[in-house]
Structure formats: C-alpha cells, structure tokens
C-alpha cells in the first residue's frame, strides 16, 4: 500500500498541484503573520532598547531638574576605583534631523539619538568607530552613523539642519561612524557632537548626563555598585546594569504588547481560512477517488490499508507544501512592514525573527491539518463496499440533519450576542471585544454550517440571471443545485473572506469619516504648526516670523498642558482671547471666550457635565507642574471641540505653569495664498515641528486606521486566492464526474463555447452564493460592532462604502470566472465520442 500511495502521488501530480498550492497558501498565511509579529516586536524592542550588556554600573543624576553632579573630576575618581575596567561618560539626548530634501528624517520617539563623541586615550571613541572623515571637534561639526547618512542622502561636507528641543540649527558633516546600538539599526538616527557641544545641548557645560562603568574580571555588578556608592557626591546615584535591563524590559514590554497581539489575531484568521480550505480540498479529492478506493477494497485491501494509503499521500503533500509555504511566508513577513509604512511614520526595521512558533505553525497547518483533512473523508471512503467499484457514477454524500440544526443554533446564538452587544455596549472594553470576536466567529461558522440548506433557494434566485444566457445558464444552475453540500463547501472560503473584507471596509470607512470630522472639527485656521511631542516646544520668536509671512492674516499661539480637575487629568489649551475666535470654531453654550484671563477658564460640555460645572462655578484645579490647587472661575461652557480640547485658559497662565515653562505647542494660522513650504521656512525648517493644513490633519488622523486596513486587506487577499483555488478544485472534480454528460451535450449539438460558458457560469453562480452570504454576515457584524467604536468616538456613525462593496462583489464574481477558466477549457476539449464511450 505504501508503494501504491507513492505511485498515486507521482501519477497524479497535476491533480495534487492545486491541493499543494492551497495548503502552501494556508501555511504562508499563518507563518507569515507569525514571523511578522515576532519581527515587528523585536524591531520595536530594539528601537526602544539600550544595550546594557557591557554596563556593570550606571551613575546618573538623582534629580533631572537640578544641575548634574557628574563632572570630569568624578569620572577620574571612578576610574581609580578597584574593579573598574572602563569608564564611559556621556551627554546624550534627542536630536531630530532633516533629510537633504528638507523633510524630517526617521522621526521615532526615543530613536533619534544625539550623543557626545568621547575619545579615549587612543583618541577614538570605541563605541563609534569612524569609517570616513574625522570626529567632530567644534560646535559647528557633526558626525552621523552610516544608516542615517544613507537615509538622508548626506555626504561629508554637507550642511545638516537639526533640532534638539528648541530652534533649528545647522552643522557641517565631518565624519561617518558605525554603531551597534539597536535603536539606530531598527530605523532610528544617530548624531554625534563633540563633548562640549553635547554637554551644552543635553546637560550643562562641564557636566555629563550619565557615567557607565564596566567591571574587571572577578567583580560582580553588586560589589562594584557598593564601591561606587561610597565616592558619589550628593545628587548622584548608582544602578546596576541588571536593574536597568529589568526596568527597560518592563517599559519595552508595555510598548510592544500591541504589536505582538495584533498580528496574532491575523494569524488566527489565517489559520481559520487556510484550514477550512485544506479540509474542503481533501474532502473533494477523496470523494473524486471513491471508485479507485473501492476497487482497492475489491482486490483485497483492508479498510486500515486504504486509510493509511491516503494519509501517506496527505503527509507527502503536506510536507512539500509546508516547506514552500514557510518560504512564501517569509516573503510576506518581509513585505508587510512596507505596507504599513509611509508618510514619515515608518515601522522600525530589522532582520526577520524566525522563532519556534512560525515553524511549529507551518508544520501544524501544512502537515497536521492536511493529514486530519485526509483522515476524515478517507474513513468514509474506506467503508465503501467493494461492489461500489462496479458503479459508473459517483454517489452523493449522505445529508446530515444534525449539521444544519447545529449551524442554525450557532447562527442564532452568535447573532443574539451581537445584537445584545449593540444594545448594551458603551465602549471598547476588553470584555466587549472578546464578546464581539466570539459572536462574529459563531455567526460565520453557523452560516457556513447552514449554507447547504440555503443553497437551493438562493441559487434558484440567482437563476433569474443565469437563465438569460440560454441553455448554458440553465445547465449551470442545475449543476450547482445538484450537490448543495459541495456547492456550499466551495463557497465557504469566499464567504469567510467576503464577510471579513466587508466588515472591515464598513467599519474602516465609518471610522475614517469620524476621524475626518474629529480632526477638522472646531478648526477655523488654515494651517496648524505643532510639535511632534508634548514635551517639546516652539520657539516663541517663530510666532512673529510666521505672523510676518506674506499671506498670513492671523497667527495665534497656543500653549498646551494638563489640567487636573475633579480628580481627572484633562487637556487645557492656553489661548489669546483676542484671536482665538479667528482660528477656532467655538460654540459656547453659555459664557464667552472674551472673559478668559488669569484665574478664569472655560470648559467643554463633557467636562462640565462630569464635574457638575456651569458658567460662574468655582472649581479647584491644577495646571501643569503647579504644586497645589488653585481656585478658578468657569467663565464659559462650549460644545466638545478637539481643537480647543477639554478646557481653555489664558495663554500666559498656562505657559507659566506648563512642563516646559514659557513654551508654545501650536500656532494656528489663517492665511490667504501662503503655502506650507513658506510656513516651514518661517519656523526655520525645524524638524521637530509639523506644518499641516486641514487635509494633512485628516490624513494623519486616519493614518492608523488606513494602515491597519491595508494590512488586513493584504492578508485577506490570500484568503481570496485560496477561495479561487477551491473553485478550481470543485470545477475540476465536477468536470471529471460529468465527462459522459459533457460528451452527450457535445454530441447533441452544444459547441465548445457553450461548454466553456456553462462551466464559467456555474463557477460564477457558486461565487455569487458565497459573496451574498459573506456580504450579509459582514454588514450585520459591522452594524453590531459599531456600538464599540461609538463609545470611543462620539462622531462615529455607520457609513457604507458603496464603491468598495461594489468592488468586492465584482472581484468575487471575477474570481469565480477566472478560477473556472482551466476546467472550462479542459471540458470543452473533450472529444464527444470518447467522452460518451468512457466508462
């Protein structure tokens, strides 16, 4: 039987090709998502992590707002301690660069490094080996790492624009270095300054931000830390490298948790679609070989031998597909980051991380699911009596009454859960998300299980269209109705893919519209100049330069900070009451912005409702870094406004108490004829600042949703391809089973074009059936899940993307027609006499 199995594999290579390809895509779907998950998480860890492997003890200042006690004298004192191998003082911070074309370069939080080049006794800094030029020696010189220089298209001698936490400055590139810092290799930037310049930018002249020590052989980190502590001045503290690594691990784990979980959801979807297709493919494959298996029984093979023969074939096919699918999955994992990158918000990059999970998943899907898929139908085939080999026609599979009943129960239960969720859910809490996923899963599975029952009425409905193609259309409808179970199984993968694409498209379109409204709501200005982070500020002098830019009518500065009120932290915008109405569209329910001033604030309707405030109320609140609470008078209540945020205050008062005293975070500009390029020039081409018009703000707000949808569509596109393979398999089996019938049709006058048309219409009918059910499931799920999005976004309303839905329908029908091309050509090529004479 082993020899028989091997001969079957070799003799039916073409027949197994589509099966192997289907398994291969299922493996690629799963393994690619898992490798992407691991690689993305590792890249983010690298981008946020500093390597403490060579650091035994790190000395830092205890208070960030006090002058650093870390001086050259302390460096020499630490170097003389027993057990200290090397001492590496550093003055580090954040330096953001402009590329050669003037756009900000690789802006990532925590990955735009500015460091001091601190040469040792040999005149070189071992951490940053030079590969070209020389180290920076003056305040107007800078060195970059190779990756940053290449990404920015810089050469030695170029003038580079950069900023740390204030106005932009220019430096001349004099050196290029290499670095092992993972934050840089994962997509960040590295700028090196001479020691004095770095101290001036990131610490204070003559002082350092930290001093790292490595231990001599035989000294533990703890023992060295104890010695270091004895010589530290007041205001300095020592921490072991192990403790720093643990602290960092907690931070990085929090940062990357979402990037590990999200692709796992995609992998689960991949496993669901891929496994379903594999099982369906082998079910049809074994059904096609019923006579062959029965003949083996007739010549003496036992049931167990027949089953083993099929399992060996499945094992060989699964192993081949696993290897090919895993390699294809690596390609998918490499391409996916590019799909999510763009518009200056690139994902950190790095080497692919191939861990045990993707390999195990590839074997599980490619071998485990394939063998299981073959085992289930092979057991049924092995039970066929040997006399069945003498029958000339394949017998339809017996229908189960339990399956549609169980499917109906799951369908009703899933739909009930989603309806209840839509009626009661107020936000996207974890419990609600879990319930939504469970309800959607039960809804789709239930729909798949009852699909054979729904096939007859729906296919008769689509017959109104196919009958317009004459006898070929009528025969196509009858062929699809001949075995509703197989028709439903073929349409299942397309049903799942269409449901997911439809649901995502509806929710994505609704969310994008809500974000569009939210981003532009309340904005009366034409441009917004803002900082990349809340911990950086705009040079106050830039406001005057912007105001004097030709075409600018109003330039209103805004200071943003926090407001602690009613036990909650809110966002407060410090504005100029004389210009605020020119740049913000404020709808006051009571009071007015004209009454803003020291000790007087206005609050949004939400804050007023939650804190029980009205115009004229007195409230204790704290702005920014204020030590105690101050009594404020509420002078107005306005409709919620994302531009104004939760509260409005006097700009001078907010600036005084903000975390960056006297700083500005936004400039709202009313302009006629000026451009974003003019405004960027007015703020000195500062890479820390964003200059955006209303369209840019909307695009940025929708960027995360668009990227997520792009990723999901990319993954689900594989599901659509798998669906096409399922239709190919079904049509091939159908043509083989109806060889005599097709020959008879040719003999009585149907031409080859009519045969091809009949097969294609049958495939389109099956595709239309799956698409119709998928649309219904996707639309219903999107409606029910809208309650979760509405809780997080008040502007969320269900908005159907008509063009996208029409494209989904057209693409699904096109898939059916394309998938039937090869079987249709093969059917049309049959000789009438040979087909009729075939036993």
N, C-alpha and C positions, 0 to 999 in steps of 0.2 A: 504493500500500500504506500510505503514511502517513495518507492520508485514511481508509482502511479501519480503521486502528488507532484513529484518533481517534473515528470513528463507533462502533466497538466499545466504547470506554470510555464514551461518552455513552449508548449504547443499553443497556448492561448495568450501570448504576450500582448497582443493588441487589445484583447478583452480585459486584461488586467491593467492596462496602461491608465485608463480613466480612473480605475479604483485606486491605483497607487498615487495618481495625481490628486485625487480627492483627499486621501489620507495625508499626503505631503502638505497640502494647503492647511489642513487641520492642525498638523504639527507646527507648521510655520506660524500659524495664527497664535498658538499658545506659547511656544518657546520664544518667539519674537517679542511678545508682550512682557514675558518674564525677564528676558535679558535686558529689554529697555528699562524695566522697573529697577533692576539691580544696578544697571549702568548709570541711570539718572540719579538714583540715591547716592551712589558712590561719587559721582561728579559734584553733587551738591555738598556732600561731606567734605570733599577735597576743597571746594570753593570756600567753605566756611571754616576750614580747619587749619590750624597751625601745627606743624610737626614738632612735638616735644621729645622726640626720640633721643636727641643729643643734649637735652636740657635736664640737668640734675636739680638745680635750684634756680628760681627766677626771683629777682629782687625788684619790687615795684614801690611806687609811692602809695601810702595808705589813703590819702585824700586827693581826689582829682582836682579839686578847686584850690589847692594850696601849692606854693612853689615846691618843685620837686627837690628832695634832698639827695638825689642821685647825681654826684659830681665826679670829676676825674680823680679827685682825692679818694673817694670811696672805691672807685674802680681799682686803684693801686693797692688800697688796703685789702680788698677782697682777693686780689691776685696773690698776695703774700700769705694767705691762709693755707695751712697744710690740707691736702686733699683736693685742692682746686687745680684742675688741669688747664682750663682756658676760661677767660673772661670776655664776654661779648656785650659791650654796652650798645644800646640802640635808642634812637629817637625816631619813632615810627608814627605814622598817621595815615590819613586818606588823601590821595592825590588823584583827581579825575582829569583825564586828558581829552583834548580834541584831536581827531584824526586829521590827516593832511587836508581833507576836504572841508574841515570846519565843523563836522558833526561830532558829538560826544562819542568816545571810544570805549566799548565794552563796559558800560556802566552797570556794575553789580554791587549790591550792598555788601560791604565787608571784603570786596575783592579788588578794589582799586588802591593798591598799596603805595605809600610813599615812605621811604626808609633812608637812613643815613648810611653812607659808604664809610665804614670804619676800618682803615687799613691796620694790619698787624705789624710786627717787627719787620717783615719782609716787604712792606709797602703795599700789600694787597689784602683785600677782604676775602677770606676763604669761602664765605657764604655765596659770593657773587663773582665767579671767575670771569675775567674780561676775555672777550673773543674778538673785539675790534675797538680801536680808539684807545682812550685812556679814562681813568676815573675822574669824576667831577672834582674840581679844586677851587672853584669860586662860586659866588652866589648866582651867576648867570649861566651856570653849566648844569647839565643833567645827563644821566645815563639811563638806558632802558634795557629791559630784557629782550631777547631775540623775538619771542612771540608778540610782544607789544609793538616792537618796531616793525615787524612784518604786517601785523593787522592794521597799523596806522599808516603804512607805506612811508616810513621815515628812513632817511639816510643820515649819516654823520654830517654834521654842519647845519642840518635843518633847524628852523626855529619852531618850537613847540609851545602851544598855548595850553595852560593847565590852571587848575584852581584847587585849593585845599579846603578852606572854609570861609572864603571871602572873595574879593575881586580876582579876576583872572590875571595871570602873569605869563610872561614868556621866558623861555630858557633855550639855550643852544645845546643840541645833542652832540656830546663829545665821546660817548662810549656805549658799547653794547655788551651785555653780560648774559650769562646763563644762570638759572636758578632751579633748585629742586623744590621750591615752595609750591605745594599742591594748589593753593589758592590762585596762583598765576597760571599754572598749566591747565587748570579747569576752566579757563576763559577770562581770568582777571587781568589786571595790568600791574606793572612794577616800574616805579620811577625812583631813581637813586640820586640823592643830593650829597654834597659834601657835609661834613659833620656840623659845622657852624650853621649852615643854612637849614639843615634838618632840625637842629635844636631850636632855631628861631621860629620855624614853621609849626613844629609839633610839640615842643616843650618850652623851655626858656633858655636863653643863651647860657652856655656853660653847664647845662643840666641835661640829663637823659630821661627817657620815659621808662626804661627798664634795663636791667643788667642780668644776662643769662650766664650761668656757670655750669661747666661740665666737671664731672668728678674724676679724680685719678683712680687707677685700678685699686680695688680693695676698699673703697669708701662708698658707703650706701648714701642714698639721697637724704634719708632722715638724719644720719650722722652729720653730713655736710651742712644741712639746713640748721642744725643746732649750733655749729661753729659760726656760721654766717650771722645768725641772730645776735650773737654776742658783740659784734662790731658794728651793727647797724645803727645809724642815727635815728633820732625821733622822727616819725613820719614815714619811715620805710618799713617794709615787711617782706619776709621771705616765704616762698611757697615752693614745694617740691614739684618736679615735672610730672610725677604721677598724679598728684592732686589736680594740677592744671589740666591734664589729659582727661581726668574724670569729669571735671566741670565742663570742659568743652564737649565731651560725649553727650552730656545731658542737653546742652544747647543745640548741638547739631542734630540729635535725635528728634528734638521738638521741631526743628526747622524742616527736616526731610520726611517727617512722618506722612504728610500728604502725598509726597511723590512716590512713596513706597506703596501706599494703599490704593491710589487711583489706578495705576496700571494693573493691579491685581484684579480689580473689577473688570477691566478689559480682558484679562486672561480668563476669567470665569465665563465671560460672554463667548470668548473664542472656544473654550472647551465645550460649551453647550452646543454651539452651531456645528463645530467640527465633528464632535462625537455623534451627533444626530445624523449627519450626512454619512459618516462611515457605517453606522449601523444600517441605515437605509440602503446604501450601496451594496453591502454584502447580502442583505436580505433579498434584493432583486437578483444578485449574481447567483446565489444558491437556488433561488426559485427557477432561474433560467436553466439550471443544470439538473432539474428534477429527474428527467428521463435517464440522463447519464448515471446519476447516483443509484437510481432504481435498477439499472442494468448491472451495475457492480454488485448489488444485492443478489440479483438473479444468478450471477455466475459464482456466488459463494462468499462474498464479502459480508462480514458481520456489521451490525449497527455501529459498534465501537470503532471498527476499522474505517468505516465511512466518515465518521466524525473526526477521527484523527487525521485522515487524509485532508479534509477541509481545513483543519486547524493548522496543519503544516503549511498549506498554501497561504493562509492568512498570516502566519508567522513570517514567512519569507517576504510577502508583500509588505507587512508592517515594518520589518527591519529596514528594507530598502527605502520605504517612504520616510521612516524616522530620520535616517541619515540625511536624505535630500531635504526634508522639511526643516531639520535643525539648521542646516546651512542657509536655507532660504530665510529662516527666522533671524539669523544673524544680520542678513541684509536689511530686513525690516527694522530691526533694532537700531541699525546704523542710520537709516533714513528718517525715522520718526522724529528725532530732535530737530532736524531741519524743518519739518512741517510745523513745529511749534515755535520756531524762532523767526525773528523778523522785527522790523520797526524799532530797532535798538533794544529789544528785550529778548536777547538770545539765552537759550539754556546753556548752562556750563557744559563743556565737552570734556571727553576723556576716553580712555580705552574702554572697549567693551568688557564688561564683567560677566564671565561665564561661570556661574556657580553650579552647585548640585541641583538646585530647583529646576532650571530650564532643561537640564539633561534628563532628570527624572520625569519631568512633564512630557518631554518628547517621546520617551520610551513608553510612558503610560498611555498617551494618546495614540502613538503610532503602532505599538505592539499590543498593549493591554486592551485598549478599546477595539482594535481591529480583530484580535482573537475572540474577544467577547462577542463582537458583532457577527463573526462567522459561526460561533458556537450555538447561538440561539436558533438561527434558521437551519443549521446542519442537523441539530437534534430532530427537528421536524422532518427534514428530508430523509433522515436515516430510518424513520418509522414507516416510510412508504413501502407498501408490499411490492415484492419483485414483479408481480404481474403488471404493475403500473408501467413498467418499461415497454410494454406492448401497445400502450395507448399512444395515439398520434397527436393528441392535443393536451396542452398543459391544463391542469385543473385549477380553478381559482382557489385562493386560500380561504379556509372557513372563516366566517364572520363571527366575531365575538360580541355578545350583548353586554358583557361586563365593561369593556373598554369605553363605549360611548356614555354609559351611565357614570363611570368614574370620571370621565372627562367633563361631563356636564356638572358634576358636583364640584370639581376643581374650578371650572369656569365661573360658576355662581359664587363660590366662596371667594375667589380672587377678586371678582367684580364687586362683591359686597364689601370686602376690605377696603378697596379703593374708594368706593362711594362714601363709606364711613369716614375715611381719612379726609376726603374732600369736604365733608361737612363739619368735622371737628378739629382738624389740624390748624394750628395758628402759626407755626414756624417750622423750620427745617431741623428740628432736634434729632438726635441720633435715633431715638426710638421711632420717630415718624419716618425717617429714612429707611430704617430696617423694615418697618411695616410696608412701606411703598415698594421696596425691592421684592419682598415676599409676595405681595399682592400681584405685582406685574408678572413675576415668574409663574405663579399659579394660573393667572389669566392666559398666558401664552401657552403653557403646557396643556391646560384644559382645552384650549382652542385647537391645538394640534390633535388631541385625542378624539374630539368630536368632529374633526374635519371630514372623515369618511361619510358621516351622516349628512353633513351639509353639502357634500359634493354634488349629489343628484339635483337638488333644487337650484343651486347656484349655477351649475353647468348648463342646466336647461334654460336658465335666464340668459347666460352668455350666448346660447344657441341662436338667439334672435339676431346676433351679429354675424356669427359664423355661417348661418344659413344663406346669407347674402352672397356667399362665394359658390353657391350651387351645390352639386352633389359632393364635391370635395369638403365643403364646410359641414354638410350633414354627417358625412362619414367621420370627420374629425371629432364632432361632438359625440357620436355614438362610441367611438373608440375610447374617448376619455371617460365615458359613463360605464364602459364595460367592466372596469375594475376600480370602483371608487376608492378602495383602500390604497391601492398603489398610486392612484392619482393624488390622493391626499398626502401620502408619504413623500412623493416627489415634490409637491408644492410646499412641504413643511419648512424646508430651509429658506425658501424665498419668503414664506410667511413671516418667519422669525426676523430675517434681515429687514424686510419692509416695515415691520412693526417697530423695530428699533430706530431705523432711519426716520420714519415718520414721527415717532415720539420725540426724538432728539431735534428734528427740524422745527417742529411746532414750539417746543419749549425754548429752543435756541432763538428762534425768531421773536417769541414773546419777550424773552429776557433781554435781547438786544434792543428791542423797542423801548422797554422800560429803562434800560441803561442810557439809551439815547435821550430820553426825556429827563432822566435824573441828571445827566451830565450837563445838559444845556439849560435846565430849569433854573430860573432865578438869575440868569446871567444877562446883563444888559450890555456888557463890554464886548468888543470885537476880538480882543486878544487877552490871554492870561499869561503873564510871566510868573513862573513859580519855581521853587526849589525842588530838587529831586528827593530830598528827605526833609522831615520836620525838624531835624537837628542842625540844619544849615540855614543861612540867611542870605538876603540880597543886600548888596552894598547900598546904603541909603542914598549915596550920591547918584546911583543909577536911576533913581526916580526922576531926578531933574534932567538927566540926559534923555530919558525916554520922553518926558514931557516936551522937550525942545526938538524932538524928532519931527521933521516935516510930515504933515498929515495927521498928527496926533491931536485930538481935541481935548481929551481928559486922560490923565494918568493918576489913578487913585491907589495909594499904597495900602496894604492890608497886613497886619501883624496877627499871626495865628498862634494860639496857645491853648491850654486846657483850663477848664472851669469846673471846680468841684462844687456841686450844688445838690442838696438833698441826698448826700451820701453816694452820688454817682459822678464819674468823671465825664464832662461834656467838652465839646469843642467851641471855643469862642473866637470870633473874628474882631480884631481891633480895626475900626474904620474911621475915616474922616466924615463927619456928619454932613459937611457941605457938598461932598462929591459922591457919597455912597449911592444916592438915588440915580446918578447918571450911569453907574456901572453895575448896579444890582437891581433886579425887578422885585421889589419888596411889596408884599400885600399885607398891610397891617390890619389886624382885626380890631385893635384898639391901640391908642398911643401913636407915636411917630418917632422916626429916626432923628428928627431935629432936636429932640430932648436928650440925646446921648451926651455923656460927659463924665468927668470923674465921679465915681460913686453911683453912676446910673447906667443900667444895662437894659437891653431888650432881649426877649427870649422867644423861641419858636413855640408854636401851638402844642407840640408834643411835650416839650419840657414844661410848659405852663400847666398842662393837664396832669402830668405825672407828679409835679411838685406842688400842685394846688396854688399856682400864682396867677395873679391878674395885674393889670396896669395899676400902679400905685402901691403894690405889695412891697414889703421889706423882706429881704432874704439874706442869710449869712452864706457867703461863698468865698472861694479862694482861687485866685488866678495864678497859674503857673507855679513859680517857686516861692510864693508867699508863705511865710511861716505860720501865720494864724489866719483865722477867718475874718472877713470884713463885711460890714452890713452894706448891702446895695439896694437901691430903689429900682423897681421894674418900671420902665417908662414906656413899654410897648410890648405887644404880643403879635407876632407875624406868622403867616402860614409857613409850614415847613419849607425850607429853601436850602438846597445843597450848596449853593454858592455862599450864602450867609452862614450856613452851618447852624449849630444849636443855639448860639447866643451872639449878640452884637455888643461891643463895648467901645469906649473911646480908645483910639489907636495909641495915644501917648500912655495911657494907663496900662494897656495890655503889653506894650513894648517894655515898659519899666519892670514888669514882673514876669516876663517870659523867660524861658530857659536860656535863651540867648539874648541878654539884655540889649534893648535898643535895636533889635534886628527886625527885618521885614521878611515875610514869606511869600507874598504875592503882590503883583502890580496888575491891576485891571485897567485895560486900555480901551478907550473909544477912539477910533481912528477913521479917517477918510483918505484912501489912496495909499497909505503906507503898507509895507509888507512885513512878514515875519523876519525876513533877512535884515531889513532896516532895524527892527527892534532888537534882534540878536546882536547886531553891531553896536547898538546903543548900550547894551549891558556888557560890552567888551568880549563878546563871543565866549562868555563864561560857560564851561561845560557842566557846571553844577546847576544851571538854570534851564528850564524848559520854556520855550515860546510857542504857544499853541493858540490857534483860532478855534472857533466853535466846532468845526468839523474834526479837528485834531482831538479835542476833548472827547467827543462822541466816540471816535475810533479807539482812543485809549481805553475808555470805559468798557467798550465791547470787546476789547482785545483778548481778554482772558477767555470769555465765552467763545469767541471765534476760534481761538487756538484749540480749545477743548473739543469743539465740534469738528474741527479739521482732523484732529487725532481720531475721534470716534468714527468719522466717515471713512478715514483711511483704513481703519481696522475692519469696519463693516463691509468695505468694498471687497475684502477677501471672502466674506460670507456670501456676497452676491455671486462671486466667481464660483464658489462651491455650489451654490444653487444651480448655476448653469451646468455644472458637471453632473449634478443629479438629474437634470432634464435630459442631458445627453445619454446617460446610462439608461434611463427609462425608455427613451425613444429607441435606443439600440435594442433593448430587450423586446420592446413592442414589435419592432420590425422583424426580429428573428422569429417571434412567436406567430406572426401573421404572414409568413412567407407565402404559403398557399393562397391566402386571401388576397395578397397583393398581386400574385400571379394571375389569379382569376379576374381581378379588376383590369389588369393589363389585357387579358385575353378577350374580355367583352368590350374593349374599346377605350379605356381610360389611358391617356398618354402619359409620358414621363413627367411632364409639367404638372399634370393633375395629381400624380402620386406625391411629388415634392410638396405641392400646395397642401395636400391633405395632412402630411406629416407635420409641416410647419404650423398649420392651423391647430392641430392637436396640441403641439407644444405651447403655442400662444394661449390656448384655452386653459391649459394647466397653469401657466404663469399668471394669467388673469385671475384664476381662482385663488392662488396663493397671495397675490397682490391685494385683492379685495379684502380677504380676511386680515392681512397684515395692516392695511390702512385702518380698518375698524379698530383693531387692537391698539395701534399706535395713537390714534386720535383720542380714544377713550382714556388711555393711560395718561396722555399729556393733559387732558382736562382734569383728571383726578389729582395729578401731581401739582397742578397749578396752585393749590392751596399752600403747599410748602414754599414755593417761590414767592407767593403773595405775602407771606408772613415776613420774609426777609426784605422784600422790595414792594413798597406800597403802590408804586406805579405799575406793577405787573398786571397785565390783563392778557387773556388768551387771544393770540393773533395768528391766524392761519397763513402760512407762506404758500399762497396759491401756486406760484411758479415752481417752487421746489417740489410740491406734491405732484403737480402735473409731470415734472421731470422724473420723479420716482416711478410713476405709473408707466410713462413711456419707456424708461430704461428697463423696467421689469418685463414688459412685453417684448422689447427688443432682445433681451436676454433669451427669452423663450424661442424667438425666431432664429437667433444666431446658433443657439445650442442644438437646434433641430437640423442645422444645415447638413452635417455629415450623415446622420441617419437617413435624412430625406434623399440625399444623393445616392446612398447605398441602396435604398428601397427602389428608387427609380431605375437603377442599373440592373435590377434582377430581370433575367430572361423569363418571359411569360411561360413558355413550355417547361423550362427547368423548374420554375417555382411551383407550377401545378403538379409536376411529376414528383416533386420532393416528398419523401415520406415524413 
